[in-house]
Amino acid sequence: MYRILRIIFALNQCVIESFNIEGNALVISVRPYRRHQKRCPICNAKCDVYDLMHTRRWRTLDAGLIMCYLQYRPARVACLRHGVHVESVPWARHRSRFTTDFEDRIAWMAVHCTISAVAAECRIQWRTVGDICARAYADLQASRGIGRFDGLRRIGIDETSYKKGHKYLTVIIDHDRGCLIWACEGYGKEALERFFDELSREQKRAIEVVTADGAKWIKTLVKRRCPNARWVMDPFHVVSWMNEALNDIRAQELQVAIKNFRDAARCEYDNLTRKMKSVASPSEVKELKEKSDLIKGSRYALLKNPESHTKGQQAKLTALERSGSRLFKAWLLKEELRAVFKAADATEAAYLLDSWLKHSSHSMIPRLAEVREKIKRRKDDIISAVALGISNARVEAINNKIKVTIRMGYGFRNTDNLIALVMLRCSDIKPQLPGRKTSSAKPKASLISSCPQVA
């Protein structure tokens, strides 16, 4: 029977002393081998016994329909470096009341299921699932050490909201591997400095390309910490500047159109006819009404890509063109800017961007002057994005995964647990089910070597 229990629960590093069924649970009394006893849980050094503790139980994998526990009376050891701690046991992590196999199974399920479903299936509290994910990720991360940042060449930086009240996470992704490599609570220089502090000097020098939004402080910090990095302006943010300006122009045009319509439809008393009479003729009032309605319903026609337009939205643009509205002129400039990022090479992109800067300056639209100055300052960074064929699209995709994770959990009170779960889901540090072989994957070096070298 002892041999069966040893095989079922993979108790290869401890001795089974006895077992007993208590109510609806199986309790197995175990002890580590002599060589594994009296060791510090942090440095694994052999230590002197400080005192004995009461008997503890660790939840392990279920056997059929009943819950199972490992039972042992540990000692507290006095480590010369780390002080007094409960001795380490080979079947569980430090400060955990669950076995390593049980926690690995929970972490794997949390990556593929909702936390409430994992808690119900494994008969634990949903708060415990987050703590287990944090311990499992910390263990996987520590096993890789600083080497997990080896091979970084092209990274993306962004911030994503995880809670109301300006609560943000700073995320770093690897473009070559297409996964999340680092995340922390907060935003700004302090948060980004923490990432670069974890890199070695060689790792920072190896970074060749950095993509981000147009924040000046990010560019300044990257130039200071990564001397060999080439800054690339994200196309998504550049076009978003133009979309925001286009929407502001639409709002201004709509306000003017509504005001003109109301002024024209205003009625005054005519002393000759002794009746109320509109200021403008009915045909003029109708024309102004149609113009205001056209601008009011043109938001999606202006902001969507032309290839995604419906027939009604195409008709809206045609009507705006016929009316001679400056909205259509601004929309043409937006499409001209999008064409810059579809250029075949850097030379064509530079020509198209110079053409856009010239046309936008001749448009005589004040709102576009702000966008033009932003783009003019970042001209070289925009051309670099076309030359390298890179953007922050992967970062935005991972941000969507983070938001889905938050939505599935209906929010997280503990940010560390959220970051651990996000890293397990979006990074290349994946938990494995106990007793399964590690899934075969292509070496990361092959992915990196397949990417074009940066001049």
Secondary structure, DSSP 8 states (H G I E B T S, - for coil): -HHHHHHHHT--SEEEEEEEEETTEEEEEEEE-GGGSSB-TTT--B-EEEEE---EEEEEEEETTEEEEEEE--EEEEETTTEEEE---TTB-TT-SBBHHHHHHHHHHHHHS-HHHHHHHHTS-HHHHHHHHHHHHHHHHHHHGGGGGTT--EEEEEEEEEETTTEEEEEEEETTTTEEEEEEE--SHHHHHHHHHHS-HHHHHH--EEEE-S-HHHHHHHHHH-TT-EEEE-HHHHHHHHHHHHHHHHHHHHHHHHHHHHHHH-EEEETTTTEEEESS-HHHHHHHHHHHHHHHT-HHHHHS-GGG--HHHHHHHHHHHHHT-HHHHHHHHHHHHHHHTT-SSHHHHHHHHHHHHHHHHHS--HHHHHHHHHHHHTHHHHHHHHHHT--SHHHHHHHHHHHHHHHHTT--S-HHHHHHHHHHHHSS-----TTS-------HHHHHHTS----
